[in-house]
Amino acid sequence: MPENATRRPDLRAVIEDNALQSVPLDQRRSGWSLFANTAGVGSTLVVLGVGAAVTFTAGTKWGLVVAVIAAAFGSMIGWAVGRVCQATGTSSTVTARFHGLGTRGSALASLVFAFMILGFLALENALLYHGTIFMFGWEPSTANKIGIYGVLTVVWIVLTTFGLGLVQKVSLLLTVVCGLLFVVVTVVALDKSAVSLADVWAYTPPQVGFTEITAALSIIAGIAGALALVGADFSRYARTSGDVKILAVGGAIVVNIVVVAIGTIVFQAGNLVVAEHLADPTNAAQAASQAGATIPEKIAFMSSANPGAYFIVLSGFLGFLVMYAAQAKAQSLNTYSGSLALSNLFDAVFRRSPGRLVMVVLGNVIALLAIWGDILDRINSFLGLLGILTTALCALMIVDFFVLRRGAARPAERVEQFNWAGIVAMLGSSALASWLQDSGRTNLGFLVALVLCPLLYVALRSSLLPEGRGTSTVAATAALELAEKPTLRPHHDLAR
């Protein structure tokens, strides 16, 4: 361990936040202190809407069964990929250098993950903008866009500039506040609608079969890969494998069970309240501002594309507070993970990185350009494919670490520039899974990628594309330094 490892890090080190290096052992934290990050990134209005869509599709009873299955799946994949990053001490995209893609090949992981996470940053900035102008009755205008998006961007940059410490404090505070507000809004929705919990529990759509149940599973479990990669960025700070389990399992339970249950109650009860509000002639202007020709179409639009306005209609200023409490923590976490992915992308492609602070700013600029270029619908259309790609990436890293390397972090002497077996397996399995899903042959494209990618990778690694074929290797750098060295703890401790 370096001689200065126990010293208080200077400001530059705090800002850089080990973006391209292994987290030193003295900076590791407990799983409970990291748990707020995985819980916070998934407890948003968007995910509440996803939870409601699950039970609207499969019915409340089957929807909750699907939620439990998704929680188990998310826990396993979250722990496994988190364990890989905890062992190396590096972010998810830097870890792909050692396990799956190679030093320069890890640019593929950064491209996929950065596009997805910054897409969410842009989409959820737009959610906050539309919710804000709806709350105050403002008209969409250039001045309002500059003012609101400008303030939001500055806040995300400030919150994420000073590393994990500040991000974690903000996430913990807002997660607690958000949880309390979710409970209050749930009570308000039940009270205003006169819908009972028994009514919610009894809800079943006209037709529920295998197709509807697998569709519901795809809705919630399809984002598990992306959530696992976000969680892995925080798992690099975990002390032990047990700490990784806490943040992975806890986050999966919050996202897949708690949020789904709350979303189910709020939207099933709240739809009646929002429908009455929009049908009232005195609210004709607000109704006209939402897309859709009929009230049900407007509610569907608000639930999926403008949930901030939905919650404001449902509970007034309380809904406005819920919108900002839920989204602000997620946006700071999105910016944080996006900056890590961009840091690795620049280093992998150009062999240098201008620093994480520049990447924080760049990530927010990219989000603003996506909004300005009016390409949010196009980004949204790619999220299904990106969900499959992130699941394949997780599977690739997991099988390389646990199967090929037998649970040992990659030795730091030499690393491949491109791991062609991993690149082919990830892209090939994702392409097939996406085609099967888009052609209607299955709803479970993410599951196809999860199974096919590791099988293809192991087969290629042991035959056509063994280690070192078709590529050169490079000497280890600071980014390849292992956090868990055999001299620092016993071998049996590493395998925990």
C-alpha positions in Angstrom: 0.0 0.0 0.0 1.4 3.5 -0.8 3.0 5.3 2.1 0.5 8.1 2.0 -2.6 5.8 1.8 -3.7 6.8 5.3 -3.5 10.6 4.7 -6.5 12.8 4.2 -6.9 13.1 0.4 -6.4 16.5 -1.1 -9.1 18.3 -3.1 -7.9 17.1 -6.4 -8.0 13.4 -5.2 -11.5 13.9 -3.8 -12.7 15.3 -7.1 -11.0 12.5 -9.2 -12.5 9.9 -6.8 -10.4 7.0 -8.0 -12.1 7.2 -11.4 -9.4 5.2 -13.1 -7.7 3.7 -10.1 -8.4 0.9 -7.6 -10.0 2.2 -4.4 -7.5 1.9 -1.6 -8.5 -0.3 1.3 -8.6 2.6 3.8 -11.3 4.3 1.7 -13.6 1.2 1.7 -17.0 1.5 3.4 -19.7 -0.8 4.8 -22.5 -2.1 2.7 -25.1 -0.2 4.9 -23.4 3.1 4.2 -23.5 2.4 0.4 -27.1 1.0 0.4 -28.7 4.5 0.0 -27.1 4.7 -3.4 -28.6 1.6 -4.9 -31.9 2.3 -3.2 -31.9 5.9 -4.3 -31.2 5.4 -8.0 -34.2 3.1 -8.4 -36.8 4.9 -6.2 -37.9 7.5 -8.8 -41.2 8.5 -10.4 -40.2 6.7 -13.6 -39.6 3.4 -11.8 -42.9 3.9 -9.9 -44.6 4.1 -13.3 -42.7 0.9 -14.3 -44.0 -0.8 -11.2 -47.5 0.2 -12.0 -47.1 -1.0 -15.6 -46.0 -4.4 -14.3 -49.2 -4.9 -12.3 -51.5 -3.3 -14.9 -50.1 -5.9 -17.4 -50.2 -9.0 -15.2 -52.7 -8.1 -12.5 -51.7 -7.2 -8.9 -51.1 -10.8 -7.7 -49.1 -12.0 -10.6 -47.4 -8.6 -10.8 -46.1 -8.9 -7.3 -44.9 -12.5 -8.0 -43.0 -11.1 -11.0 -41.6 -8.4 -8.7 -40.3 -11.0 -6.3 -38.7 -12.9 -9.2 -37.2 -9.7 -10.5 -35.8 -8.9 -7.0 -34.2 -12.3 -6.8 -32.7 -11.9 -10.3 -31.5 -8.4 -9.6 -30.0 -9.4 -6.3 -28.0 -12.2 -7.9 -26.7 -10.2 -10.9 -26.2 -7.1 -8.8 -24.1 -9.1 -6.2 -22.1 -11.0 -8.8 -21.0 -8.0 -10.9 -20.6 -5.9 -7.7 -18.3 -8.6 -6.3 -16.1 -8.4 -9.4 -15.8 -4.6 -9.0 -15.2 -4.9 -5.3 -12.4 -7.4 -5.9 -10.7 -5.1 -8.5 -11.7 -1.9 -6.7 -12.6 -0.2 -10.0 -15.8 1.1 -11.6 -17.9 -1.2 -13.8 -16.4 0.0 -17.1 -12.8 0.0 -15.9 -13.3 -3.5 -14.5 -14.3 -4.6 -18.0 -10.7 -4.1 -18.9 -9.7 -7.0 -16.7 -12.8 -9.2 -17.1 -14.3 -9.5 -20.5 -13.3 -6.8 -23.0 -9.7 -5.8 -22.6 -8.1 -2.4 -22.0 -9.2 -0.6 -25.1 -12.1 -3.0 -25.7 -13.6 -1.6 -22.5 -14.5 1.5 -24.6 -17.5 -0.6 -25.8 -18.7 -1.0 -22.2 -18.3 2.8 -21.7 -20.2 3.6 -24.9 -23.2 1.4 -24.0 -23.4 2.4 -20.4 -22.7 6.1 -20.9 -25.3 6.3 -23.6 -27.8 4.7 -21.4 -27.1 6.5 -18.2 -26.8 9.9 -19.9 -30.0 9.1 -21.8 -31.7 8.7 -18.4 -30.1 12.0 -17.3 -31.6 13.8 -20.3 -35.0 12.1 -20.0 -35.3 12.9 -16.3 -34.1 16.5 -16.7 -37.0 16.8 -19.2 -39.4 15.3 -16.7 -38.4 17.9 -14.1 -38.7 20.7 -16.6 -42.2 19.7 -17.7 -43.3 19.1 -14.1 -42.0 22.5 -13.0 -43.8 24.5 -15.7 -46.9 22.4 -15.1 -46.8 23.2 -11.4 -46.5 27.0 -11.9 -48.6 27.2 -15.0 -45.8 28.5 -17.1 -45.7 28.3 -20.9 -42.9 26.3 -22.6 -40.4 28.9 -23.7 -36.7 29.4 -24.5 -36.3 31.5 -21.4 -37.9 28.9 -19.1 -35.8 26.1 -20.7 -32.6 28.1 -20.2 -33.5 28.9 -16.6 -34.7 25.5 -15.5 -32.2 23.3 -17.3 -29.4 25.7 -16.4 -30.2 25.5 -12.7 -30.6 21.7 -12.8 -27.3 21.3 -14.6 -25.4 23.4 -12.1 -26.9 21.5 -9.2 -26.0 18.1 -10.7 -22.4 19.3 -11.4 -21.9 20.6 -7.9 -23.4 17.5 -6.2 -21.2 15.1 -8.1 -17.9 17.1 -8.4 -16.7 16.3 -4.9 -16.8 12.5 -5.2 -18.7 9.7 -3.5 -18.8 11.4 0.0 -21.1 14.2 -1.0 -23.1 12.0 -3.5 -23.7 9.5 -0.7 -24.9 12.1 1.9 -27.3 13.7 -0.6 -28.6 10.3 -1.7 -29.2 9.1 1.9 -31.0 12.3 2.9 -33.2 12.4 -0.2 -33.9 8.7 -0.1 -35.3 9.0 3.4 -37.3 12.1 2.5 -38.6 10.5 -0.7 -39.6 7.3 1.2 -41.7 9.3 3.7 -43.3 11.4 0.9 -44.1 8.2 -1.1 -46.0 6.9 1.9 -47.9 10.2 2.3 -48.8 10.4 -1.3 -50.0 6.8 -1.2 -52.4 7.6 1.6 -53.6 10.7 -0.2 -54.3 8.7 -3.4 -56.3 6.1 -1.4 -58.2 8.7 0.5 -59.1 10.9 -2.5 -60.1 8.0 -4.7 -62.0 5.9 -2.1 -60.2 2.9 -3.6 -59.3 0.3 -0.9 -56.2 -1.9 -0.7 -58.6 -4.8 -1.2 -59.6 -3.3 -4.5 -56.0 -2.9 -5.5 -55.2 -6.5 -4.5 -58.2 -7.8 -6.5 -57.3 -6.1 -9.7 -56.9 -8.4 -12.7 -56.8 -7.4 -16.4 -59.3 -9.0 -18.8 -56.7 -11.5 -20.0 -53.7 -12.8 -18.1 -51.5 -15.6 -19.5 -48.0 -16.6 -20.2 -47.5 -13.7 -22.6 -48.7 -11.0 -20.2 -46.6 -12.4 -17.3 -43.4 -12.6 -19.3 -44.1 -9.1 -20.7 -44.4 -7.9 -17.1 -41.2 -9.6 -16.2 -39.4 -8.0 -19.1 -40.6 -4.5 -18.1 -39.1 -4.7 -14.6 -36.2 -7.2 -14.9 -35.0 -5.8 -18.2 -33.4 -2.9 -16.4 -31.5 -5.2 -14.0 -28.3 -5.0 -16.0 -28.2 -1.2 -15.9 -29.0 -1.1 -12.2 -26.3 -3.7 -11.5 -23.7 -1.6 -13.3 -24.7 1.5 -11.4 -24.5 -0.5 -8.2 -21.1 -1.9 -9.2 -19.7 1.7 -9.4 -20.5 1.9 -5.6 -19.5 -1.7 -4.9 -15.9 -0.8 -5.6 -16.0 1.0 -2.3 -17.3 -2.0 -0.4 -15.0 -3.6 2.1 -16.1 -7.3 1.7 -18.3 -9.5 -0.4 -20.8 -9.4 2.4 -21.0 -5.6 2.1 -21.7 -6.0 -1.6 -24.6 -8.3 -0.8 -26.1 -5.7 1.5 -26.2 -2.9 -1.2 -27.1 -5.3 -4.0 -29.9 -7.2 -2.3 -31.2 -4.2 -0.5 -31.3 -2.2 -3.6 -33.1 -4.9 -5.5 -35.8 -5.3 -2.8 -36.4 -1.5 -2.8 -36.6 -1.2 -6.6 -38.4 -4.4 -7.5 -40.7 -5.0 -4.5 -41.2 -1.8 -2.5 -41.3 0.6 -5.4 -43.5 -1.7 -7.5 -46.0 -2.1 -4.6 -46.1 1.7 -4.0 -46.4 2.4 -7.7 -49.3 -0.1 -8.0 -51.3 1.5 -5.2 -50.6 5.1 -6.2 -51.4 4.7 -9.9 -54.4 2.4 -9.5 -56.0 4.7 -7.0 -54.6 7.9 -8.4 -55.9 7.3 -12.0 -59.4 8.0 -10.8 -58.3 11.2 -9.1 -56.4 12.4 -12.1 -59.2 11.4 -14.5 -61.7 13.5 -12.5 -59.3 16.5 -12.5 -58.7 16.4 -16.3 -62.4 16.0 -17.0 -63.4 19.1 -15.0 -64.0 21.9 -17.5 -62.2 24.4 -15.2 -59.0 22.4 -15.8 -59.4 22.3 -19.6 -56.1 24.2 -20.1 -54.1 21.7 -18.1 -55.9 18.8 -19.8 -55.1 20.3 -23.2 -51.4 20.5 -22.4 -51.1 16.7 -22.0 -50.9 14.5 -25.1 -53.8 12.3 -26.0 -57.3 12.6 -27.5 -59.1 11.0 -24.6 -58.8 11.1 -20.8 -57.4 7.6 -20.6 -54.8 8.5 -23.3 -53.8 11.6 -21.4 -53.4 9.6 -18.1 -51.3 7.0 -19.9 -49.1 9.8 -21.3 -48.7 11.5 -17.9 -47.9 8.1 -16.2 -45.1 7.3 -18.6 -43.8 10.6 -20.0 -44.9 13.3 -17.5 -45.2 11.7 -14.1 -44.3 14.9 -12.4 -47.5 16.5 -13.7 -49.4 13.3 -12.6 -48.2 13.6 -9.0 -48.9 17.4 -9.0 -52.5 16.8 -10.1 -52.8 14.0 -7.5 -51.4 15.8 -4.5 -50.6 19.4 -5.4 -47.4 21.0 -3.9 -46.7 17.7 -2.1 -46.5 16.0 -5.5 -44.1 18.7 -6.6 -41.9 17.9 -3.6 -42.1 14.2 -4.3 -40.9 14.9 -7.9 -37.8 16.7 -6.9 -36.9 14.5 -3.9 -37.2 11.4 -6.1 -35.5 12.7 -9.2 -32.7 14.8 -7.6 -31.0 11.9 -5.9 -31.3 9.8 -9.1 -29.9 12.6 -11.2 -26.8 13.0 -9.0 -26.2 9.3 -9.1 -26.7 9.2 -12.9 -24.2 12.0 -13.3 -21.7 10.3 -11.1 -21.9 7.0 -12.9 -21.9 8.8 -16.3 -18.7 10.6 -15.4 -17.0 7.3 -14.5 -18.0 5.7 -17.8 -16.8 8.7 -19.8 -13.5 8.8 -17.9 -12.9 5.2 -18.9 -14.0 5.9 -22.5 -11.6 8.7 -23.0 -8.7 6.8 -21.4 -9.4 3.6 -23.4 -9.7 5.4 -26.7 -7.2 8.3 -26.4 -5.0 6.8 -23.7 -5.5 9.9 -21.5 -8.3 11.4 -19.5 -8.8 15.2 -18.8 -10.1 14.3 -15.3 -13.4 13.3 -13.8 -14.6 16.9 -13.3 -14.4 17.5 -17.0 -16.4 14.3 -17.5 -19.0 15.5 -15.0 -19.5 18.7 -17.1 -19.3 16.8 -20.4 -21.9 14.3 -19.3 -24.4 17.1 -18.5 -23.6 18.9 -21.7 -24.3 15.8 -23.6 -27.7 15.5 -21.8 -28.5 19.1 -22.7 -27.6 18.5 -26.3 -29.9 15.5 -26.4 -32.8 17.7 -25.1 -31.9 20.6 -27.4 -31.7 18.3 -30.4 -35.1 16.9 -29.6 -33.9 13.3 -29.7 -35.4 12.1 -26.4 -37.9 9.9 -28.2 -35.1 8.3 -30.2 -33.1 7.7 -27.0 -36.2 6.1 -25.5 -36.5 3.7 -28.4 -33.0 2.5 -27.8 -33.4 1.8 -24.1 -34.7 -1.8 -24.8 -31.6 -2.7 -26.8 -29.3 -1.0 -24.2 -31.0 -3.0 -21.4 -30.1 -6.2 -23.3 -26.5 -4.9 -23.9 -25.9 -4.0 -20.3 -27.3 -7.4 -19.2 -24.9 -9.2 -21.6 -22.0 -7.1 -20.3 -22.8 -8.1 -16.7 -23.0 -11.7 -17.7 -19.6 -11.4 -19.5 -17.8 -9.9 -16.6 -19.4 -12.4 -14.2 -18.4 -15.6 -16.1 -14.9 -14.3 -16.7 -14.3 -13.6 -13.0 -16.1 -16.6 -11.5 -15.6 -19.3 -14.1 -12.5 -18.6 -16.2 -10.5 -16.8 -13.4 -12.2 -18.8 -10.6 -13.0 -15.8 -8.4 -9.6 -14.2 -8.6 -9.1 -10.6 -9.7 -7.2 -10.3 -13.0 -3.4 -10.3 -12.4 -2.0 -6.9 -13.1 1.2 -7.8 -15.1 -0.3 -7.7 -18.6 -3.7 -7.0 -20.0 -5.1 -7.6 -23.5 -5.8 -4.5 -25.6 -8.9 -6.3 -27.0 -10.6 -9.4 -25.7 -12.1 -10.4 -29.0 -14.0 -13.4 -27.5 -15.8 -11.1 -25.1 -16.5 -8.4 -27.7 -18.0 -11.0 -30.1 -20.0 -12.7 -27.4 -21.4 -9.5 -26.0 -22.4 -8.0 -29.4 -23.5 -11.4 -30.9 -25.7 -12.4 -28.0 -27.3 -9.0 -27.7 -28.0 -8.8 -31.5 -29.8 -12.2 -31.4 -31.7 -11.3 -28.2 -32.8 -8.0 -29.6 -34.0 -9.6 -32.8 -35.9 -12.3 -31.0 -37.6 -9.6 -28.8 -38.3 -7.1 -31.6 -39.8 -9.9 -33.8 -42.2 -10.9 -31.1 -40.7 -14.4 -30.6 -40.0 -13.7 -26.9 -40.5 -10.9 -24.4 -37.4 -12.0 -22.5 -34.6 -10.7 -24.6 -32.6 -9.8 -21.5 -32.7 -13.5 -20.4 -31.6 -14.7 -23.8 -28.5 -12.4 -23.6 -27.9 -13.4 -20.0 -27.7 -17.1 -20.9 -26.2 -16.9 -24.4 -23.4 -14.4 -23.8 -21.4 -16.4 -21.2 -21.9 -19.7 -23.1 -20.6 -18.1 -26.3 -17.7 -16.4 -24.5 -16.5 -19.6 -22.8 -16.7 -21.5 -26.1 -14.8 -18.8 -28.0 -12.2 -18.4 -25.3 -11.4 -22.1 -25.3 -11.3 -22.5 -29.1 -11.2 -19.8 -31.8 -10.3 -16.8 -29.7 -8.1 -17.7 -26.7 -6.4 -15.1 -24.6 -3.9 -13.0 -26.6 -5.1 -14.0 -30.1 -5.5 -11.1 -32.6 -4.4 -8.5 -30.1 -1.4 -7.2 -28.2 -1.0 -6.8 -24.4 -0.1 -3.8 -22.4 1.7 -3.3 -19.2 -0.3 -2.6 -16.1 -1.0 1.0 -15.1 -2.3 2.5 -11.9 -5.8 1.7 -13.2 -4.9 -2.0 -13.1 -3.7 -2.0 -9.5 -5.6 -4.6 -7.5 -7.3 -3.6 -4.3 -7.3 -7.1 -2.8 -3.7 -8.4 -2.9 -3.0 -11.8 -1.4 -0.5 -10.1 1.0 -3.2 -8.0 2.5 -5.7 -10.7 3.4 -5.9 -14.5 3.4 -7.0 -16.3 0.3 -10.1 -17.7 2.0 -11.1 -14.1 2.9 -10.9 -13.1 -0.8 -13.4 -15.8 -1.7 -16.1 -14.7 0.7 
